[in-house]
Amino acid sequence: MLQNGGTVASADDGLITDTTTQTFMRDVIEESKRQPVLVDFWATWCGPCKQLGPVLEKAVRAAKGKVKLVKMDIDKHPDVAGQMGIQSIPAVIAFVNGQPADGFMGALPESQVIQFLERLTKDRIGGEEKDQLAAADAALAAGDSAGAAQLYAQVLSAESDNVAAIAGLARCYIATGALDQAKKTLAMVPEAKRNDAAVAAVQAALDLAEQAKSIGPVSDLQAKLAANPADHQARFDLAVALNAAGKRLEAAQHLLDIVKRDRKWNEDGARKQLVQFFEAWGPTDEATVEGRKRLSSILFS
């Protein structure tokens, strides 16, 4: 097991290793004749090194063998860094065919590290996961929750903290009514990413699904509203039930009707519920776009 920047990486796949002054020739120079090798010059006291270490590991694993990562602690092994004129860390040097070919200094964000690897390997990094996510999103939109769940799970098997895949899998559970499982899935989201837009949207969808469970069937609410069209609570409940049934435009229209008739009803409850719908549906959903237009028309006319 190797440790750098506060993370622990498995060395059994050979993609990430430590090196020393004595093994540098074998681990870097000779190995770089088979595929590019990144050398991460770091130290335990270096804060930016701790930020960059996990990002490098993740990117190298996403490259699936197109590049290797070798780590060198400059406090324990200062000679190579000194010979190469490295005066500040983190410093990453890429070796190709036994020679330094490219490099960067500082803790770059993940997107720039990926770009660096793609430039080095002349190949797409992480493309398989992106394709799987797109396919999973399409399957879920088409109503194939089981197929989508399988694709999201495949992404998570390679990248357990992929927020888009976690959020997508939780949506699959919500679509099938497995709300407890959806909660457990959302709990997988790392603390630092809890405010991600995709996570917030799924949490809103989960809250709405739980809200709909206590309301009753759509048919009963429709009958209640037909008996008294001025019953705002029945219209409100029907909107929530229709949303749970996937009838988004109809759900939005009922809330818009309440806003139009009585903006102050239930402390602006209809508009607030509509905003939660928009968050759960996402900004590009047809019902969100149309609903926002209609709401603006009512509020600012």
N, C-alpha and C positions, 0 to 999 in steps of 0.2 A: 504494500500500500504506500502511496506517495502523498505527501501533504504539501500544499502551497496555497498561500492566501486564505487559509482557514478552511479549505475544502480538501476532501479526501477522494482520490481518484484511483480506480482499479487499474493495475498495471498488467493484468493478465492478457489483455489484447495487444500489448506492445505499442499502443499508440502514444502513451504518455509515460515517460521514464525520467528518472534523475540521472545526472551524469557528474563526473568528477574530472579533475585535471588529467588523471591517469587514463580515464576511459573516454575522454572527449574525441579522440581520433576514431575510435571504433563506433561510438554512439552517434556521432555527428558527421564527421568527414566521410567515413566509409559508407554509412547508412544513407547519406544524401545522394549517393551515386545510384540508389535504387528508387528513392522518391524524396521530395523536398522535406527538409527537417527544420522546424522552428526551434531556436534556442531562446528560452526565456531566462534572462539574467535578472535575478531577484534577490531579496533578503528578507529575513523575518521581521525586521523593524520597519519595513517600507510599506506605508499605508496604501499608496496607489498599486503596489504589487498585489496586495490582498484583494483589491477590486478587479484587477486584470486577470489574475490566476483562474478563477472560475469561468470567466468569459472565454479565455483561451481554450480551456479544457472542453467546454461545450461546443465551440466552433470546430475544434479538431475532431471531436467525435462525430459531429454532423458531416464532416468531410468523408467519413467512412473509409479510411485507409489511404486517401489521396495524399495525406501529409502526416508527419509525426511531430510530436512535441517533446522536447528535451529540456529539463529544467536544471539551471545551475545556480546554486546559492553562492553569491560572490563573497560572502564572509568566510565560508568554509573553503572555497576554491577561487581565489582572486586572480590567479595567473592569467587565465584565458581572457577574462574581461579586461585586464590591464594591457595585455598584448594587443587587443583589438581597439583600445582607446575608448572604452566605454566608461564615461564619467558620471552618468546618472542613470537611475533605474526607476521603473521597469524599462528594460530595453529588450526588444525582440528582433533577432537576426535570423533571416531565412537562408539556409544553405542549400545549394543545388549543385550536383556534380562536384562536390568537395569544396565549393567556393561560396563565400557570402554573395547572395543575389539580391536581397531586398531587406527591408526592416522598418521598424518604427519605434518611437519612444513614447512613454506615457501610457496611461490607462484609457485606451480607446473604448468607445461604446461597442456593443455587440455587432451592430450593423456595419461599422467600419472595419472591425476585425474580419467579418465575413467577406467584405469587399476585398480586403487584403489577401485572404486565402484564395478567393476566386481569381484574382489577378495572378497569384503565384501558380496555381494549379491549372489555370485556363479552363476551369470547369465550374459548373453551378454547384453551390454548397447548400444543402438542406432542401433541394428541390423536391425530393420525394415527399417530405412532410407537407410542404406547401400544396402539392398536388392532392395528397390524401385529404387535407383539410378542405380544399375546394370541393372535392368529390363528396365528402361527408356533409358539408353545408348544403350541397345540391340535393343529396338524398333526404336530408331532414326537411328541406323545403318542399320536397315532393311527397312527403308523408311516410317515407320509409325510415321509421325511427330505428328499427333493428339494424338495417344496413348501415345507417349513419353511425350508430353506436359502435359497431364493429370497426369502422374506419377511424373514428376518434380514438378508440382503444389502441389501435395499431400505432398511431402517432404517440400516444402516451407511453407505450412500451419502449419507444426510443428516446422520448424526452418527457420525463414524468412531470415536469413543471410547466408544460406548454399550456398557457392560460386559455388560448383559443380552443384547444382540444378539451380541456376540463369543462369550460363553459358549454361547449357543444354537447358533450356527454350528459351534462346536467339537464340540458334542454330535452334531450332524448327521453330521459326519465320523466320529466314534467309532461311531455307529450303522451306518455303511456300511463300517467297517473301515479307513478312510483315516486311520490313526493319525498318520502323519507330517504330514499336512495339518492335523490337529487341533492338533498341537504348534505349527505355524506360526501358526495362528489365535490360539491362546492367547498367543503372543508379541506380539500386537497390543495386549494389555491395557496401559494406561499403568502405569508403575512405582508410582505412588501408589495404584493400585486393585488391586494384585496380591493383597491380603488380603481382597478382597470375597468374601462367602459364595458367590456364584454361581461365581466363578472357582475357589475352593477345591473346590467340588463337582465341577466339570468336571475339574479336575486329578486328583481322587480317581478319577473314572470312567475317565480316561485311564490312570492307573496300573493299575487293575483290568483294563482291556482288554489292556494289554501283558502283564500277569501271566498272563492266560488263554491268550495265544498259545503259551506254552511248555508248557502242561499236557497237551494232547491232546483228542480228541473226547469228548463226554459219554458216548457208548455204551461206550467202553472203560473209562472210570472207573466207570460203573455196574456193569459186569461185574466189575471188580476189587473193588468194595465188596461185591457180592453174594457173592463167593467168601470174603470175610472182613469181616463187619460191624464188627469191632473195629479195622479199619485206619483210624485217625484221619487219616492223611495222605491216603489215597484219598478219604475223606469230605470233607476240607478242599479238596482239588483239585476234587472234583466240585462243591462249592459255588461255587467261583470260576468254573468252566466254565458252570454253570447261570445264574449272574448274567450272564455274557457273552451267554448265549442269551436273556436277557430273562425268565427264570423266577425272579423275585426271592423269592417266598415259599418256594419249594422250596430255594433257595440258603440263605436265612436259617435254615430248619429244620435243615438238615444241620449248620450251625455251632452252632446251639443244642443239637443232640444231643451234639456234642463237649463243649461247656461243661457240660452236664448230667452226662456220663459221667466227664469228667476235666478239671476246670477248669484245672489246672496244665499240661496238655499243651502242649508247645512254647512254654513261657513265656507262657501265657495267650493263645496265638496265635489261637485260634478267636474269642474275644471281641473281640480287637483287629481281626481281619478283619471281624467283624460291624459294628463301629463305623465302619470305613472304608466298608462298604456303605451304612450310614445316611447318611454324609456325601455319598456320591456320589448317592444316591437323592433326598435332600432331606428335610426334617423333616415334610412333609405327605404324603409318598408312603404309600400303603396298606401296603406291605411294611415301611417304616420304623416306622410307628405300631404295627403288629401285632408286629413284631420286638422293639421296645423293651418292649412289654407282656410278651412271653414271656421276654425276658432278665431283666427285673425279677423276674418270678415265680420264675425259677430262682435268681437271686442272693440274693434276700431272703426266700425261703420257709423 
